[in-house]
Amino acid sequence: MDFQVCIFSYNRGPFLDNCARSVERMAPNWPMKIYDDGSDDPETLAVCEKYEGAVLNPRTDEGRYGGLHVNMQRALDEAEAEFVFFTQDDHQMVRPVDEHDVLYIRDYFDHFPEAALLDPTFLRGHRRRSICRQLRIWPDFPGYYQVINERWKRRSVTMYYTDVVVAHVGRLRAAKWTFLTGETANADKAREYFPRMTRMAHPFSMNVPEVPVYRGKTKTLGVSLAERLVGRGVKPYRTMTPDEVARMRGRDLTVYPFAEDFLATEVPVQRPFVFNSMNVRWYTCGLHKL
């Protein structure tokens, strides 16, 4: 088995269903496994029941990340494939993966023998200006890496690690890799273990926009207001057409793969895309913090 997909979920049933169905459509030959972090939402549990082998773990109280990284470690320990695509319930595969992508992934890890991670997501348009300053094209490989000025603050996320990633299982295990709690902690660790992470030239995954942030038992006024304004439902991407995929692959790499330039949603959403529903309006975010 060359590739498999591991989806991590918690109490977002409709989003998990959208993510899992996108994997079935876009990567039908990649075995998929769901790792759930103790959901008590009937919708989420119903989705998990649909898929054979879903792992229902007891809830781990690790702050904002819950048991995500505990589950990622379990998925790594149980992986039977050479490469694993780690993803989450609020993400979606937006186009079919094909032999071009398989060859690209293999070529990447062959070209960078010390690398263990590859970022397959589109870029976020709301950070377009800063990303354009930071992103570089590898001189001898069709992909991108980031150079971030760390004069004031050390930042490793997206430069060395992200939670949604294609991982080389053998290299993680050879490094005796264990996931820490928190994306930043794992990014700092990856900085020590592996070279700078590459972003795919032709990505295939992206966060869905305007995702409700509430996953606890109480809501702030800001969260309640945001739900009234933008709703709680999934706002999925439309699958890229063959022509759209060909256009993306045929572009000059100086045209960076921002999601807003290549993806369309099935329902109207704010542009540039906003991935936290509270940030759709400035005052809902302010109310939540207050």
Salt bridges, closest charged atoms under 4 A:
ASP2 OD1 - ARG106 NH2 3.18
ASP17 OD2 - ARG21 NE 2.98
ASP17 OD1 - LYS50 NZ 2.85
ASP37 OD2 - ARG59 NH1 2.24
ASP40 OD2 - LYS217 NZ 3.70
GLU78 OE1 - LYS33 NZ 3.37
GLU78 OE2 - ARG74 NE 2.87
GLU82 OE1 - ARG106 NH2 2.95
ASP89 OD1 - ARG12 NH2 2.84
ASP90 OD2 - ARG12 NH2 3.72
ASP90 OD1 - HIS91 NE2 3.93
ASP98 OD1 - ARG249 NH2 2.92
GLU99 OE2 - HIS100 NE2 3.98
ASP101 OD1 - ARG95 NH2 2.64
ASP101 OD2 - ARG249 NH2 3.04
ASP119 OD2 - ARG199 NH2 3.40
ASP140 OD2 - HIS111 NE2 3.21
GLU150 OE2 - ARG191 NH2 2.72
ASP163 OD1 - HIS69 NE2 3.04
ASP188 OD1 - ARG154 NE 3.82
GLU210 OE1 - LYS235 NZ 2.39
GLU227 OE1 - LYS219 NZ 2.90
GLU227 OE2 - ARG232 NH1 2.58
GLU244 OE2 - ARG238 NH2 3.22
ASP261 OD2 - ARG128 NH1 3.02
